[in-house]
């Protein structure tokens, strides 16, 4: 018999700072031992729902509560955060925000120290938990020396040490590269089986989470639960797509081909996805009809030749890289954390100077250009818009670079207004930036670079932390710029983004270029994906099922998806 561990009954919550409730009449029961995936757009209320479980609501974020929220039969509002933390362990999106110790061992032991556990009992417990998350060899390492995946393991160990019954993960994949994300999902699944915990995952990267089985998918929209169902039933419907959630690529491909998806086909797992012969034939025919690829045959705009760089003169970060970018391309730079991607972008914009080698822009060596001179030709947009914004109002922010460059006021006004119209921000030109969403702030930072009329824009993780709808808004905006002739270089971990929008890519491994060419080929080569900490997409598996070469099938999907996107426009 199922034993409820979490119960919401007619539960609503309104932050005091807001007029309307963020959560509305939630009725939800989660049973002991279940693994539940909660999905929804940014601002849908899914993270607020999680904060009601770990005590951040109402003890950290105050507001008006109606209805009931119980954990193990007790109302959460009658418990303290300390009491809730003994039952609910939370792993945040930003692992750095959870570290409190000087080394890994201290960080894992923190909860035990607070409980005055004797040292002789504490040490074996810390080692036991560290071994469980495969971090027993890092107990004396500083958390800041760890990779993103390792940091997440330490954060997980820090909540496991309290032997919690509920594990809550708030967007655990947001800052992880594809391969590390896959490992993280496997770790969560393995731990649940070992300790028989209840697991709640809040995440919008649906396909990555479904790498391992979940019991239920819960869709939250505008503060309400729209759907709570079996994963196979959810994916057989169009409800996720209708609410702006990206379906797994293999499900989208099958639906694009006209295959009727039913729950008994097990669409929630590519390994169990069952297709009839006529379905496979239909997908194969659809893929073959979209095989033609148009390659942009343009002049080379930017070249790097035998670039080498080291920060300290000892460890080489960029090791003999040569590449070119054509006019009007959407070009991707991919590779695992620490491979040298961001360092390469710093060389291109002049933040760092190469030790040797040459950068050419339209066949001109730009080594003697100042950062300002280079910035007029090659603009860069950082991952976090808050790191770039230095003005209060939108208009002033976009005009900032022109004013510093001594451009006349009448020309500034003309160029700023033109750029704001292109970026869909003109109606907001007199708004304070603080009133904008994260995605809108991202547009402001892009506008502030675009107004300088650079030949190239470099974007570092342009869609990081964005749900599919906001991701699509940003990328379709960038695609319109690209269609108008703007050359764009993107540094990204998002393989879907690269597949859907980029013409070519380079894969950097240990400071060297390991692959250069079509994105579709990069993600079907096991050597490339392994070296660059990428992962095969599910299109690779579907191609094998229907009997087509994975790179041809992947390229066909890209062509079909782009064609449908342009038809919609």
N, C-alpha and C positions, 0 to 999 in steps of 0.2 A: 504494500500500500504506500502511495506517495505521501511524503511528510512535508508540509509547507514550511519553508524557512523564511521567506519574505512574502509579506502580504500588504498590498495597497488596496484600500477600499474607499471609493469616492474621494480620492485624495487630490487636493488642489494646493498650489503654492504660488504666491505673488511676492516678488521682491518689493521691499518698501519703496525702492527708487523707481518702480514701474507702476503704470496705471492698471495694466491688464495682467492676469495671472500667466506665468510661464508654463505651469502644469495645470491641466484642467480635467477634473473628474477621472483620475486614473484608477482603474480596477485591474490589478495584476497580482498573480500568485506565481512564485518561483519555488519549486520543490528542491529539497535537499539532494545534492549530487548532480543537479542539472548543469549543463553548459549552455548559456544563453547569449546570443549576439543581438545587441541593440544598435539599430542603424537609424539614420535620419540626417537631414541637412543641418548645416551650421545654424544655430538659433532655434532648432526644433524643440529643444528641451531635454535631449537625451543625456547631456552631461549634468543638467540640473537633477534629473532622475537619479543619477549615480550619486550625486552629492547628498541626496536625501537618505541614502543608505549608510554612508560613512560618517555622518554627523556634521559635515560642513554646513548643511542646512538642518537645523536652524542656528547652530552654535557659532558658525563663522559668517555665513551669509544670512542675515536676518530677513524675515518677511512674515506674511500672513499665511497660516496653515489652516486648512479645513479638511475634514475626513481623517482617515487612519493610515498610518504606515507602521507596520510591525515587523520586527526581526526576532525570530524564535519566540513569537507570542507576546513580545513586549513593545510598547509604543516607543519609537526612536526619540521622540521629544521628551520622554521621561528618563532617557539615559544620557550620560555625558559622552563626549568624544572619546575619552579614555576607555570607558566601558565598551563603546561600540568598536573601538580599535582591537579589542580582544576577540571580536567575532568577524569583523570585516577588515580585510587588509587591502589597501589601495595602492596600485602601481600607476604613477602619473605618466602623462605623455612626455614630460621633460624630466628625465631621471635625475638630472643635476639638482633639481629643486627638492629632492628627497634626501640628499647626502648630508650627514651630520658628523661623521667620523673623519679622522685624518687618514685612516687607511680602511681597507675593505673589512678586515676583522672587526675593527671598532664600530663600523657602520652596521654590520649585521648584529653585533652584540648590544646595540643601543637600547632596545626594548627590555632586554634582560637586566641591563644596568639600572634602568629606571625602576625595575621591580626588585632591586637589591638581591639578585640571584648570586650566590657565592661563586667566586672565581673558579673553584674546582669543578663546579657543575656547568659553569658558563662555557668554558673552553671546549669541552667535547661536544656541546650542543651547537656551538658556532661552526665547528669543523664538520659536523654531521649535515647541517643545513647548507654550508658552502659546497660540500660534495654533491648534494642533491641538485644544485644548479650549476655544477661543473666549474666552480670558482675556488676550489680548495688550494690551488697553487698560487692564488693572488691575495691571500689574506693580509700580507704586509704592503701591498701596492696601494698607491694613492688612487682614489676614485677618478681623479682628473686625468690619470694616465691611461685609462681604459677606453676601449672602443665603445660605440653606442650600444651594441648588443651586450657587451660585458657589463656596462653600467646598468642596463635593465635587469640583468641577472642578479646584481648586487641589491638593487631596489626590491626585487622579488624575494630575495633571501631575507631582507630586513623585515618583511611582513610575515614570512613563513615561520620565522623564529618564535612568534607568538602563538603558533599552532591555530591560526584562524580557520574558521569553517567556510567563510565566503571570501573569494578572491575577486576583486573588482579592478579591471584594466581599462583605463581611460585613454583611448587612441594609442595603444602600445606600439603601433607600427609607424607612426607619423615621422619619426626621425631616423628610421632604419633603412639601410639599403635593401634591395629585394631579397638577397640570399639570407641576410641576417634576420629579416622579417620572417622568412620561412622557418628558420631555426627557432625563432621566438614562439611562433604558433605551435611548433612541435613540442617545445619545452613546456608550454602551458598545458597542452594535452597530456603529456607524460606525467606531469606533476599532479594533475587532477586525478589520474588513475592511481597514483601512488598514495595520495593522502585523502582521497574520496571527498574532495571539497566541492563546493558549489562555485561555479565560475561565471562571471558576467563580463562580457567584452563589449565595450563601446567603441565602434570603429566604422569608418566608411569604406575601407579597402576590403570589400566583400569577398572577392575572389581569393585574396591572400589568407583571410581568416578561414575560408572553407577548404583550405589545404588539409585541415583535420575536421572531423565531424563535430557539428553542434546539434543540440537537441531542438532548439527553437530559434526563430528569427522574429524579433519584435521591431516593428517600424513605428517611429515616433514622428509626428508632423504637427507643427503649430501647437505643441503642448499636449497632444492627444495621442493615444495608442490607436493607430489606424489598422494595424494587422499584428496578430500574434499567432504564428503557425509553424507547422512542420516545414523544414527547409525545402523539401522537394515540392510541396504544395505552393510555397511562396515563389519559387523560381519558375514553376510552370505557368504562373500568372504573369501579367505585365505590371503588377502594382508597384514594384520597386522602380522600374523605369519611369512609370507615370509620376512618381514622387521624386524624381531626380537622383536616384541611386543607381550607380553603374552595376549592371549585371556582369557575371563572369563572361569573359570573351567568348568561350565556347558556346555558351547559351545564346549570346547575341548573334553569333555566326549562324547557328542553327535556325534561329528565328528569322534572320535576314534571308535565309535560303528558302523560307516558307514551310519549315518543319513545324508541325503542331506538337508542342512540348506538353507532356502529361506527367503527373507525379510518379507514376509507376516506371518512368524512364530514368528515375533517380538523377535529375538534373543538378542536384546540389553537390555532386562529386564527379569530376572528370574520370576518375578511376572506375566509377560504377555507372557512368552514363550509357544507357542502353539505346542503341539506334537500330531500327529495322533496315533491311537491305534497301528498300525504297527511299528511306530517309538519307542513308549514306550516299545513294546515287543523286539525290536531289541537292545535297550539300556540295558534292563533287562538281556537278554541272554548274551550280551557282558560282563556285570558286573559279572554274575554268573560264567563265564568261567575264571575269573581272581581272584577268591576268595582265593585261597590257599596262605597262608602266611608262609614264612620261618623265624623262630625266631632263632637268633644267640644263640647257647648254648655254651657259653664260660665261663671260670673262671672269678670270680670277680677280677677286677684290683684295683679299688678305692672304699673305703667305707667312709661314714660320719656317725658317730653315736652320736645322741643326741647333735648336735652342737648348742651352744648358743653364742650370741655376741651382745654387745651394744657399740656404740662409746663413749657415755658419762656416762655409768653406770646407766642411768635412763630409756631411751627408748630402748626397745629390738628390734633389727633389725632381728636377726636370732634366732628363738624361738623353739629349740628342733628338728632340722631337722636331719632325718636319710635317707640315700639313698645309692645305689651302682651303679657302672658303670662297665660293663663287658669289657674284652679285645676285641678290634676290633670293638667296638660299635661307632655309630654316635648318640650322646646323646644330647637332647635339654633341656635347662632350660628356661622356659617361665613364664610370669606373668607381671602385669602392672608395670609402673614406680614406684620405691620406694618400691617394694615388698621384695627386699633383694637379687635379682639375682646377681648383680655385687658384693655385699658384700660377698656372698658365694664364688664367684670366687677368691676374695682377700684372703679369709681364706685358700682356697685350695693351692694357690701359696705362701702363707706366708707373703703377704703384711700386713695382719692383723692377730692377734692371737686370736683364739676362747677363750671365757671366761670359757667354759666348754665343755665337749664332746671330741671325738677323731676322727682323720682322719687317716685311714689306707691305705697304698699303698702296694699292694701285701702282705697283712696281717701284715705289719710293721707299728707301730706307728711312725709318722714322726714329732711329735711335737718338737723334739730337732734339726731338720735339719735347717741349715741356709737358707736364701733366695736363695743364690747361689746354695747350694746343692739341694734345692727343685726345682729350676729352671732347673736343668739338667734332672729332672724327669717329671716335669709338667710345660710346657711352656704356656705363655699367649700372644695372639695377640689382641691388642686394636682395638677399632672400627675405629679410625682415624689413618691411617698409619703415618701421619706427626708427631704424638705424640711419635712415637717410633724411627724414623729415626734420626741418629746422625752422619752420614758420608756422604761424597759427592758422592762417587762412589759405584756402586752396590756390587762389590767384597768385598770392605772394610766393607760395612755394614753387609754382611752375615758372614764375618770372625770375626767380632767384639767380639762376645761372646767367641769364642774359644781362641782368643788372650788374652783376659782378664783372661781366665782360665789357661793360661800357657801351652797350647797345642803346641807341636812342629810344626815348620813352614811347614815341608813336609806333616804332617798329616792334618794341616789346609788346605793346597792347595787341597789335595785329597778329603777331606770332603766337602769343599766349592764347588768345581767343580761338584762333584757328586750331591749335593743338587740343584745347579743351573740347572743341566740337568733335574732333577725330576720336578722342578718348571717351566721349559720352559724359563729359563732366561740365559742359558749358552752363547748364541750368543750375549747377551747384557752385559756380565760380566764386560766389561771395560767402560760401559756407565755411565754418570752422572745420578743420581737419578732424578734430575730436568727435564730430558728429557722424563720421563715416564708418562703414564696416571695414573689416580687414581687406577684403577684396577691392573695395573702392580706394582705400589708401594705396594699395598696390598700383592701381591705375594712376593715381597722382604721381607716384615715383616714376612710373614709366613716362608720363606726360612731361615731367621735369627734365628727363633726358631727351625725349623726342623733340621738345621745343628747340633744342640746340642743333637740330637737323644733322645728327651724326650719320655717317655712312653705315655704321654697324651698331647694333644694340646687343649687349651681352646681358643675359638674365640668369641669375643664380637661383636655382630651384623656384621657378616662377609660380608653381602651384602647391608648394609645401603647405600642409595643414589644411588644404581646401577640400570641401566635399565636392562631389561630381558636378553639381549644378554650378557652383561658383568657379570651379576649375574650368568648366566649359566656357563660362562667360569670359574669363581671362584669356583662354587659348583662342577662342573665336575672334576676340578683339585683336590679339597678336597676329592671327592668321589674316585678318583684313589688312593690317599694316604690311604684312609680308606680301600679300597679293598686290598691294600698291607699290611694291618694289623695295621695301625696307629689308635689309639683310639682318637676320637675327641669329645669334648664337646662344644656345641654352645649355647650362650645366644642370644635369638632372639625375635623380635616382628613379624617376617615374618612367618605367618602361612602356606603359600604355601611352603616355604623352609622346615619347619618342616615336613610337610606332605610328600613331595617328597623325602627327603633325610634321615630323622632320623629314627632310629630303635625304640627308646623309648624316653619318656620325663617325666620331673617332672614339675608340675605347682605350683609355690610359691604364696601364698596369705598371706599378713601380717606376713611374716617371717616364715610361716609354710608350709609344703607340703600339698596341697589340693588334688592333683591327681598324681599318678605315673602309667605309662603304655604306651599303644600304642597311638601315636599321633592321629590316626583316631578316637579314642574314645573321646579324649579330646575336639575335636571341634564339637561334635554332642550332647554334654551334656549341657543343658541350664544353669545348676547351675555352672558348671566349667567355661563356657565362661563369665558368668555374674560376678563371683567372681574375675576372673583374667583379666578382661577388654579385653577379646578376643571377637571374633564374629564368628558366624556360617559361614562356607563357603557356596557357592552356591551349592556344591555337596549335602548338607543336603536337600535343596529344591528339587533338581532333583531326589534324592532318593525317596522322598515323592510322586513325580509325577509318577514315574515308579513303585512304590509299593514294595520297598525294604528297609530293615532297614538301616538307615543312616550310622551307623558305618561300616556295611558290605560293603555298596556301596562305601564309602570313601576309605576303605582299598583296594577294587577291583580297584579303579581308581589309587591308589598309585602303586599297583602291576603292572598294565598295563603300566603306565607311566615309571616306572623303567625298565620294560622289553624292551620297545621301545628304551629307552635311551641306554641300554646295547647292543641292536642289532645294533644301529647306530655306537657304538664304535667298 
